[in-house]
């Protein structure tokens, strides 16, 4: 299932703006074109929800607590870490709305979770 309903709810609730929807759609297209990964509710719901929340925080200037160092270090030991870093760079390149380092750290966790979910066959 695609993210149309979720994005519409976030728009109606004022969490995101139309330009944020464009960025989300650009990210979805980038994953499909570059990695042949179709982001769907079944495999990327928390990733897309985080991106939308981060876009909303960017607009309001709201800050979130940085990840604890031990949590931030967790992905570095995973085989998927180099790929997740590249994906994060591609996400940042695909959007006009860029994230601070703390938001990028959280996004990186979600990307690693996405890779793990895909490896488990979720949403293929």
Order of alpha helices (4+ residues) and beta strands (2+ residues): alpha-alpha-alpha-alpha-alpha-alpha
